[in-house]
């Protein structure tokens, strides 16, 4: 599931290229907004408390925590996608920057094995 969501970020980037996205310097407010969203998402994921399920099992807690982390880390890339289409011409850089950090964050912090290790350390 996590790899499918990460792959979707790559596919969205490819679609932007096919649609004629250009690597031009975006407006400062758009660049600042995606940088702020990326830093905030990484900060929330790193500070997110790990909690076990009420029954003591890791299953439901693991799935919920993985999906929450992926959603938080994907949010800046989705914001970048929206901002890419708001620029004229379609700006690939305003999507590629947060998408790169989203992919890195997903690989580092949202894989089920990483989350399971975090949950096990708390238990």
Buried (B, 14 or more C-beta within 10 A) or exposed (E): EBEEBBEEBEEBBEEBEEEEBEEEEBEEEBBEBBBEBBEEBBEBBEEBEBEBBEEEEBEEBBBEBBBBBBBBBBBBBBBBBEBBBEBEEBBBBBBBBBBBBBBEBBBEBBBBEBBBEBBEEEE
